[in-house]
Amino acid sequence: MSSADEFSAANLFGLTGKIALVTGGGTGIGLMISRGLAANGATVYVASRRKDVVEKVSGKFGLGEIKPLVLDVTSKESILAAVAFFEKAHGKLDFLVNNAGQVGPTSDWFTDLSTPEQARVGDNLFKDQTFDAWAQHWQANVASVFFVTTAFVELLKKAHVPGQGDGDVEAWSPSVVNITSISGIMKLAQDHFCYNAAKAAANHLTLMLSTELALRRVPIRVNAIAPGVYGSEMTSGHNNGHFTAEAANSVGKGITPLPSARGGTDREIAGTVLYLVSPSGFYTNGQIIAVDGGFVATNP
């Protein structure tokens, strides 16, 4: 019979002693996630190419700690150096959050149907974009998820602690959480075809990694979170949770207003990641969870 203690927050979501890596963890959604994980006991390495950014946010935080790590997720050499660091320092990685990304090429006139560019929409889209910009963007937003995840598979496997008997719940279930976007679910371009197509690819890559690892009995769960409108460098520096309804709708560029009439908060995105990586999420695998205030429920 279950005891009340089994349902305590510490047992459901506690991460004391766990080692985490959050790419792009020094700002925006990545920092929200990193703080949520550290507050619940994890040692969280926040990774970025910009050393000053990750050093600025490092230190004790709640029950855990945030530590800086210089990492270029588009460089195999840099990724392998990070793997070597974790192997030497900890001998494992309990969970990985692939959050690094960028906006990429945009066509800022596209959503406004009254602009003169709409008269020859195809020609103007063609003129706006370049193959090089698309390739560079997909390298940062899609290929990086593949290469960082596959590079860390062996260290994630080492974190797995099976149950005591046949059918028992794992003592620890390592996982990967990919931060994608509702832009990869909806059918609107939002002025950036390249970004939305890349996020859709990242969502599908999540499903493929989950399936292929599971078929090979590799004990690593892979899920994705598709955030809606949150404050970050990508959304013109809006403050966390302080979007007016007008500002949130302006960023989202939907056909219908955002049902929540606000942007998402740091607690909401951090809490969703916390669920997936903690014991509460051990039975969740191969899912894409939209945390978006109802945006995709009311937009195509």
C-alpha positions as a printed Julia matrix, in Angstrom:
300×3 Matrix{Float64}:
  0.0    0.0     0.0
  1.34   3.43   -0.91
  2.32   5.82    1.85
  1.87   9.57    1.87
  5.64   9.95    1.7
  5.71   8.34   -1.76
  3.61  11.23   -3.03
  5.73  14.0    -1.52
  7.19  16.58   -3.88
 10.69  15.38   -3.01
  9.9   11.84   -4.14
  7.9   12.89   -7.18
 10.24  15.57   -8.49
 13.45  15.52   -6.45
 16.75  15.65   -8.37
 19.26  15.73   -5.53
 22.64  14.44   -6.71
 21.64  14.3   -10.38
 23.85  15.68  -13.16
 22.25  17.61  -16.01
 23.3   19.39  -19.19
 21.17  22.18  -20.67
 22.4   23.54  -23.99
 21.66  27.22  -24.58
 21.03  27.37  -20.83
 22.37  30.83  -20.1
 19.41  32.92  -21.28
 15.66  32.81  -21.93
 13.85  29.47  -21.74
 17.13  27.62  -21.19
 17.85  29.64  -18.05
 14.28  29.17  -16.79
 14.73  25.42  -17.17
 18.2   25.4   -15.6
 16.99  27.25  -12.51
 14.0   24.96  -12.11
 16.21  21.88  -12.23
 18.85  23.31   -9.88
 16.22  24.47   -7.4
 15.16  20.85   -7.02
 18.64  19.52   -6.34
 20.39  18.95   -9.66
 23.86  20.08  -10.62
 23.08  21.75  -13.92
 25.74  22.55  -16.49
 24.52  25.41  -18.67
 26.24  25.32  -22.05
 26.85  28.09  -24.55
 29.49  29.29  -26.97
 29.48  32.54  -24.97
 31.53  31.94  -21.85
 30.57  35.25  -20.24
 26.86  34.45  -20.52
 27.01  31.12  -18.7
 29.48  32.34  -16.08
 27.15  35.21  -15.21
 24.29  32.85  -14.21
 26.4   30.27  -12.38
 26.36  29.54   -8.65
 24.26  27.88   -5.96
 20.55  27.91   -6.72
 18.06  26.36   -4.3
 19.03  22.79   -3.45
 21.41  22.5    -6.39
 23.94  24.43   -8.42
 24.36  25.94  -11.89
 27.77  25.53  -13.51
 29.14  27.0   -16.76
 30.25  24.95  -19.74
 31.55  26.31  -23.04
 30.05  24.23  -25.85
 29.4   24.77  -29.54
 26.57  22.38  -30.44
 27.43  22.67  -34.15
 30.99  21.37  -33.68
 31.77  17.66  -33.31
 35.06  18.5   -31.65
 33.37  20.72  -29.07
 30.68  18.11  -28.38
 33.27  15.36  -27.89
 35.24  17.62  -25.54
 32.06  18.04  -23.45
 31.51  14.27  -23.41
 35.09  13.76  -22.22
 34.57  16.33  -19.47
 31.45  14.6   -18.11
 33.1   11.18  -18.36
 36.02  12.36  -16.25
 34.07  14.56  -13.82
 30.98  12.41  -13.21
 31.16   9.18  -15.21
 27.54   9.63  -16.33
 24.87  12.12  -17.38
 21.46  11.77  -15.72
 19.56  13.83  -18.28
 20.13  16.11  -21.25
 18.06  19.11  -22.33
 18.66  20.16  -25.94
 17.57  23.79  -25.89
 20.13  25.66  -28.03
 18.73  27.25  -31.16
 18.21  30.41  -33.18
 15.54  32.19  -35.24
 17.13  32.0   -38.68
 16.08  33.8   -41.89
 12.77  35.67  -41.84
 10.46  37.47  -44.27
  9.06  40.16  -41.97
  6.45  41.35  -44.46
  4.86  37.93  -44.98
  2.18  37.84  -42.24
  0.72  41.24  -43.18
 -1.5   40.4   -46.14
 -1.75  44.08  -47.13
  1.95  44.53  -47.95
  2.9   45.14  -51.62
  5.17  42.07  -51.55
  2.05  39.86  -51.47
  1.39  40.61  -55.15
  4.33  38.42  -56.14
  4.6   36.4   -52.94
  6.6   33.53  -54.4
  9.19  35.75  -56.08
  9.67  37.82  -52.92
 10.04  34.79  -50.67
 12.59  33.37  -53.09
 14.51  36.67  -53.11
 14.5   36.97  -49.29
 16.09  33.6   -48.54
 19.39  31.86  -49.29
 20.42  28.22  -49.28
 23.34  29.04  -47.0
 21.08  30.65  -44.38
 18.74  27.64  -44.41
 21.64  25.18  -44.12
 23.25  27.09  -41.24
 19.94  27.34  -39.4
 19.12  23.65  -39.75
 22.61  22.79  -38.54
 21.97  24.79  -35.34
 18.33  23.78  -34.74
 18.11  20.2   -36.0
 21.48  18.58  -36.63
 22.75  19.75  -33.23
 19.98  17.8   -31.5
 21.04  14.65  -33.32
 24.76  15.02  -32.72
 24.61  16.12  -29.08
 22.12  13.37  -28.2
 23.98  10.56  -29.93
 27.3   11.68  -28.47
 25.91  11.44  -24.93
 24.0    8.15  -25.29
 26.7    6.07  -23.59
 26.97   8.43  -20.61
 23.18   8.54  -20.3
 23.09   4.73  -20.32
 25.53   4.71  -17.4
 23.02   6.74  -15.35
 20.32   4.07  -15.69
 19.51   2.25  -12.45
 17.03  -0.62  -13.0
 14.41  -1.75  -10.51
 15.15  -4.46   -7.99
 12.97  -7.11   -9.61
 11.15  -7.96  -12.83
  8.59  -5.25  -13.58
  9.8   -2.92  -10.82
 10.01   0.83  -11.42
 13.51   2.01  -12.3
 15.5    3.64   -9.53
 16.61   6.14  -12.19
 15.5    6.51  -15.8
 17.8    8.79  -17.85
 16.21  10.96  -20.5
 16.6   13.55  -23.21
 14.24  16.51  -23.49
 14.29  18.48  -26.74
 12.96  22.02  -26.56
 11.26  22.61  -29.9
  8.36  25.01  -30.49
  4.68  25.23  -31.3
  6.02  26.65  -34.58
  6.88  23.06  -35.47
  3.28  21.93  -34.87
  1.15  24.7   -36.39
  0.67  25.25  -40.12
  1.28  29.01  -40.19
  4.72  30.29  -41.23
  4.81  33.24  -38.76
  7.2   35.09  -41.09
  9.83  32.33  -40.81
  9.38  29.25  -42.97
 12.9   28.02  -42.19
 12.5   28.12  -38.39
  9.08  26.45  -38.41
 10.22  23.7   -40.76
 13.3   23.11  -38.58
 11.22  22.86  -35.41
  8.91  20.36  -37.12
 12.01  18.35  -38.02
 13.21  18.52  -34.4
  9.84  17.2   -33.25
 10.04  14.28  -35.67
 13.67  13.63  -34.76
 12.49  13.32  -31.15
 10.01  10.62  -32.15
 12.57   8.73  -34.23
 15.21   8.79  -31.48
 12.67   7.6   -28.92
 11.5    4.75  -31.14
 14.89   3.58  -32.37
 16.45   3.6   -28.9
 13.46   1.77  -27.42
 13.56  -0.9   -30.15
 17.2   -1.52  -29.24
 16.37  -1.69  -25.52
 18.53   1.36  -24.82
 17.11   2.65  -21.51
 16.91   6.34  -22.43
 13.6    8.15  -22.8
 13.34  10.93  -25.41
 10.59  13.55  -25.28
 10.05  17.08  -26.56
  8.44  20.2   -25.19
  7.0   22.66  -27.69
  6.79  26.03  -25.92
  4.46  28.8   -26.98
  5.18  32.49  -26.35
  7.82  32.94  -23.65
 10.21  35.76  -22.87
 13.6   35.16  -24.48
 16.2   36.66  -26.8
 14.16  35.26  -29.7
 11.03  37.2   -28.67
 12.58  40.66  -28.59
 13.63  40.47  -24.97
 10.17  40.41  -23.41
 10.28  39.78  -19.66
  9.18  36.39  -18.35
  5.46  36.23  -17.71
  4.88  39.94  -18.38
  3.44  39.74  -21.87
  0.23  41.67  -22.31
 -2.38  39.93  -24.43
 -1.48  42.28  -27.29
  2.25  41.55  -27.02
  1.72  37.77  -26.81
 -0.5   37.8   -29.91
  2.02  39.99  -31.75
  4.81  37.48  -31.1
  2.65  34.42  -31.83
  1.3   35.81  -35.13
 -1.72  33.53  -34.97
 -5.03  33.79  -36.78
 -7.0   33.82  -33.51
 -6.02  35.42  -30.17
 -4.13  33.4   -27.58
 -6.74  31.85  -25.21
 -4.55  32.47  -22.15
 -4.19  36.17  -23.1
 -0.59  36.17  -21.8
  2.83  34.67  -22.31
  4.16  31.64  -20.47
  6.05  31.9   -17.18
  9.36  30.47  -16.04
  7.6   28.13  -13.58
  5.4   26.66  -16.31
  8.21  25.69  -18.66
 10.58  24.62  -15.87
  7.86  22.54  -14.25
  7.15  20.65  -17.46
 10.82  19.76  -17.9
 11.01  18.82  -14.22
  8.11  16.39  -14.7
  9.73  14.7   -17.71
 13.19  14.18  -16.19
 12.09  13.3   -12.64
 10.6   10.05  -11.27
  7.13  11.38  -12.12
  8.01  11.13  -15.82
  9.66   7.71  -15.85
  6.71   6.2   -17.76
  6.64   8.98  -20.39
  8.52   8.39  -23.65
  8.22   9.6   -27.24
  5.88  12.52  -26.51
  5.71  16.11  -27.76
  4.06  18.31  -25.14
  2.84  21.78  -26.18
  3.02  24.28  -23.31
  1.43  27.21  -25.05
 -1.62  28.66  -23.3
 -3.9   27.0   -25.86
 -2.27  28.52  -28.94
 -2.25  25.38  -31.11
 -5.75  24.52  -29.91
 -7.1   27.61  -31.67
 -4.66  28.07  -34.55
 -4.2   25.69  -37.5
